[in-house]
Amino acid sequence: MSRSSPEPGAVQRILGIDPGLRRTGFGVIDASGPRLSYVASGCISTLEAPTGDLPARLGLIFEGVSEVVQRFAPTQACVEIVFVNVNPQSTLLLGQARGAALAALCAARLAISEVTALQMKKAVVGHGHATKEQIQAMVMRLLNLPKAPGPDAADALGLAIAHSHSQTTLATLGQHSQRRTHAQTRGGRVY
């Protein structure tokens, strides 16, 4: 069960997760409406585990995400959705890494959203075919960072930014929608 979302206008701490079997990127931002501020970012590395020891690598991802959640206390999380690659085995392994990250977020009872890489690129850069360098540059600009974060951390920060943008849009739509108390029908149209 997930915690409910904070009230509109409240500061939300959002954790973005870019899952990977070798390196899982994470990025934490604070968002208050359209205002974003950087909190932390980095990578959870599984390179200390032997290459063939999948359970050890998944355990490191679970523990790493759990530690990030405990340290930075996010209220929401956003995880990249994994699509089928050319190599089905790679897709299965990546899916398991994603599952370990999701399990850690669920254990922390966070509200979790999922975003595709295409959606994140559109939200951050403006088009779905953005390069890693373009994502890094825009994340640096949007969060007013002194230098570009690494590619995995930039993707994770981009996921958090995309989630924040979608929450801001939904809140704005909710504020501007008008509820009808009655309707009139004339010629098949509702007025």
Secondary structure, DSSP 8 states (H G I E B T S, - for coil): -------TTS-EEEEEEE--SSEEEEEEEEEETTEEEEEEEEEEE-TTS-TT-HHHHHHHHHHHHHHHHHHH--SEEEEE-----SSHHHHHHHHHHHHHHHHHHHHTT-EEEEE-HHHHHHHHTSSTT--HHHHHHHHHHHTT-SS---HHHHHHHHHHHHHHHHHHHHHHHHHH----S---EETTEE-
